[in-house]
Amino acid sequence: MAKVIKAHITGTVWKIEVKAGDAVEEGTVVAILESMKMEMPVESEDEGSVETIHVKEGQPVTEGDPIVTLG
């Protein structure tokens, strides 16, 4: 079953830390968001492999936007 990792804050995607096919565990940082000059890691709450990356570096996101889907 697919699991979607979502942005927990509004900001800009500063860096994507995974690529399609990567295996991740609970707590793995999948992306880093920049908001108000602070870098905030987005961590996986589940384990799985990266199916889809929904964002690009430099893209603005709002809270709740999908970042990565795990399979």
C-alpha positions as CSV (number, residue, x, y, z in Angstrom):
1,M,0.0,0.0,0.0
2,A,1.4,3.4,-1.0
3,K,2.3,5.8,1.8
4,V,2.5,9.6,1.1
5,I,5.0,11.7,3.0
6,K,3.7,15.3,3.2
7,A,5.1,18.7,4.0
8,H,4.7,19.6,7.6
9,I,5.3,23.3,7.1
10,T,4.9,25.9,4.3
11,G,8.2,26.7,2.7
12,T,10.5,25.9,-0.2
13,V,12.1,22.5,-1.1
14,W,15.7,23.2,-0.3
15,K,17.1,19.7,-1.0
16,I,15.7,16.3,-1.9
17,E,17.6,13.6,-0.1
18,V,16.3,10.4,-1.8
19,K,15.8,9.2,-5.4
20,A,13.2,6.8,-6.9
21,G,13.9,3.2,-5.9
22,D,15.7,4.1,-2.6
23,A,14.8,2.1,0.5
24,V,13.9,4.2,3.5
25,E,13.2,3.4,7.1
26,E,11.2,5.3,9.7
27,G,13.1,8.5,10.5
28,T,15.0,8.7,7.2
29,V,15.2,12.3,6.0
30,V,13.6,12.4,2.5
31,A,13.8,16.2,1.9
32,I,14.7,19.4,3.6
33,L,12.4,22.4,3.5
34,E,13.4,26.0,4.1
35,S,11.0,28.3,5.9
36,M,11.8,31.6,7.4
37,K,15.6,31.0,6.9
38,M,15.4,27.7,8.9
39,E,16.1,24.3,7.4
40,M,13.5,21.7,8.5
41,P,13.9,18.0,7.7
42,V,11.0,16.0,6.4
43,E,11.3,12.5,7.8
44,S,9.6,9.3,6.8
45,E,7.1,7.9,9.3
46,D,7.2,4.4,7.6
47,E,9.6,2.1,5.8
48,G,9.4,1.3,2.1
49,S,10.9,2.2,-1.2
50,V,10.6,5.6,-2.9
51,E,8.0,5.3,-5.7
52,T,7.4,8.9,-6.7
53,I,9.0,12.2,-5.8
54,H,6.3,14.9,-6.2
55,V,8.5,18.0,-5.8
56,K,11.7,19.6,-7.2
57,E,14.3,21.6,-5.4
58,G,13.4,25.2,-5.3
59,Q,9.6,24.5,-5.5
60,P,7.3,26.2,-3.0
61,V,5.1,23.9,-0.9
62,T,2.3,24.4,1.6
63,E,1.6,22.3,4.6
64,G,0.0,19.0,3.6
65,D,1.5,18.9,0.0
66,P,2.8,15.5,-1.0
67,I,6.6,15.3,-1.0
68,V,7.3,11.6,-1.6
69,T,5.2,8.4,-2.1
70,L,6.6,5.1,-0.7
71,G,5.6,1.8,-2.0
